[in-house]
Amino acid sequence: MSLKLTILGFNSAIPKKKSAPTAQLLEIANRHFLIDCGEGTQVQLRKAKAKFSKINHIFISHLHGDHVFGLIGLISTLQLLGKETPLWIFGPKGIKDFIMNQLRHTQSNCSFELSFKELESKHSELIFEDDKVKVFTIPLNHRIYTNGYLFKEKEKSRKLNIDAVKKHPEIETCDYQNLKNGRDFQLQNGEILSNQSLTFSPEKSLSYAFCSDTRYKPDIVPIIENVDLLYHEATFLEDLKEMADYTGHSTAKEAAIIARDANVGKLVLGHFSNRYKNPEILLEEAKLVFENTFIPKQLQIFEA
């Protein structure tokens, strides 16, 4: 498997001794993506023993402080560490101005290129793609413009059935990649060897959905359907649903309904209100709807 999620921070608004504001490090298909960057994220990255040099793409859900106040500090640290490769920042329209003003007022210069992809669409869109991964937005419903993010591995190469391949001396090493890409093989006598007879099915492609601050929004279900791992905010219990709606948040039960209806593999809750001294109570509520639900600990790793 090749999906690893490190929870750098998961609490709402105010940093705590044992939990920081929202930030996550996702490793998928050997890519390293930072998702949100609340206050103290660079310290959490140090604790997680993450390699700063591998972070070249940062995805910010919205411009509330508990999701973005750590970003300028991280950029400054990358500068001090001598980063040279470009850093891409994806986030709501205004994030470039937010960062560049801080750099200007502190008379800071970057040794690396800062590139911004500012978002304003209210519909899901493809915002990043390379040869291994695609990233889509998940439009959410918070007090300000907010997106979640869907990370999907592309279909992987098929695996060679070496025993079957060796039965045909005409198949050379240089043909292997074509077989992995799903092509049939034609022998010199014109016979076609089907790809299925020479290869095994590829490993399952994995996916992760990050749903930051949002009211209950069931129309995201088709976007995140069948993901292996889902993070969904759960600020309140169901008895405070009216407050959740008013403040632009979800209840634990609502997060579980989303997970159940989307047929996800695992659900991780987060962004708990500080009124709950023991978040286990939110876990209990969610499990009544979706059994495979978890609440994180600081620096906990979830894999798929």
C-alpha positions, 0 to 999 in steps of 0.5 A: 500500500502507498497511502500514509496520512500523518495528523500534525494537528486536528483541533479547532481554533485554539492550539492546545498542549497536546494538539495543534490546529489543522495540518496534515502530511499526506504521502501518496504514490511517493508524493508528499502533500501538506494539507492546511498549515495551522499555527505551529505546523513546522514544529509538528513537522519536526516532531514527525521527522518529516523531510521539509525538502520533499514538500513542494505542494501545499493545499489550503482549505480556507483563510481562517487562521487556524488553517493558515497562520503557520504558512508564513513561518514554514515558508521562512524556514524553507528559505533558511534551509536553502530550498531551491525548488519551486513551492506551489500553494493552492488555496482560495483567491486572496492567499497570494496577497496574504503571503506576499504582504507578509513577506514584503512587510518583513523585508523577506526574500525567497531563494525559491519560486513561490507559485500560487493556484488561487481557487474560486470555483464553486464546483469540483475541479482538477487542480493538480496532475502529474504522472501518478496523482490527480487532485480535485477540489471538494466545494464545501459550505463554511462561513467563507469560501472553502474547499476540501481536497480529493487525492487520487492515485492514477491507475497503476501499471500491471504486474508481469507474470514472469513465468508466462513471459519466459515461455515466449523467447521473443518477448525481450526486456525492452517489451516489458514496459508495454506489457505493464501498460496493458498492451498485447504482444504479437509473435513473429508468426502473427499470433496475438498474446493477450495482455491478461495472459502475460500480466497480473492485475495492478495494485489497487489505486488509493484515494484520500478525501480531506473535508475541512470546516463545513456544514453538512453537505450531502452533495459531496458524496458523489465526489468522494465515493469509495475513497479509502480514507476520509477526514471530515470535521466534526466540531459538535455533537448532534444536540448542538446541530443548530449551533453547527449550522450557525457557525458553519460546521458539522456534527459527528453524526453528520460526518458519519452519514457522509462516510456511510453514504459515500461508502468510504473505507475509514473515517477520521474525525477532527476539529472538535470544539474545545467544549468537549474535554474528551472527544471519545463522546464524538466518536461514540456518536459517529460509530452509531452510524459508521462503525469504521470511525477513528479520532486521531492523536497528535502525530498519529499515522493512518494508512490505507 
